[in-house]
Amino acid sequence: MGDAKGAASGHELVAFFQGRGTDVECRTLDQILAWEDVLMELCHDYVQWLFPTDQPSRFNRDAPILDEELQAVFRADEGVRANLRRALARFLAFLGLRLDLRADSCAGEAPASVEVVRAANFDARLLMCWKGGGCPGKRDGQSLEVDPALGGPST
């Protein structure tokens, strides 16, 4: 359960991303990632679990907070990072987008660049996610960014 402020504990968030726990609604990561797009459109409280930030949510008091200690766990645990990448891929597919990873000439190295591009289902998602305003594409007004550890651009 959450702490005195209502937010989920860090242990719950790590367990969720390690595939051995649930969010505060008793949903596993795999269950959420298997949802049909229509359920992702109707239920928005999963976004804070798939993409936690270091700021409390103004709209979901049970949202986990990714403090510095948890950020270190996310950086160190390859399984957690792999599941975060899975969450990003699923959410992008929901939006009609995908990551385009442009590999360097050296095999096994991190991508030289990462770009978010339209996916094959973009036109099908256009009205709901881009013109209809139904998609939960931001967390409390913050845009989602791809961390370099997950394949995003380095700073």
Stockholm file with secondary structure:
# STOCKHOLM 1.0

chainA/1-155         MGDAKGAASGHELVAFFQGRGTDVECRTLDQILAWEDVLMELCHDYVQWLFPTDQPSRFNRDAPILDEELQAVFRADEGVRANLRRALARFLAFLGLRLDLRADSCAGEAPASVEVVRAANFDARLLMCWKGGGCPGKRDGQSLEVDPALGGPST
#=GR chainA/1-155 SS CBCTTSCBCHHHHHHHHTTSCCCTTSCCHHHHHTCCHHHHHHCCTTHHHHSCBSSCCSSCTTCCBCCHHHHHHHHHCHHHHHHHHHHHHHHHHHHTEEEEEECCSSTTSCCSEEEEEECTTHHHHIIIIIISCCSCCEETTEECCCCGGGTCCCC
#=GC SS_cons         CBCTTSCBCHHHHHHHHTTSCCCTTSCCHHHHHTCCHHHHHHCCTTHHHHSCBSSCCSSCTTCCBCCHHHHHHHHHCHHHHHHHHHHHHHHHHHHTEEEEEECCSSTTSCCSEEEEEECTTHHHHIIIIIISCCSCCEETTEECCCCGGGTCCCC
//
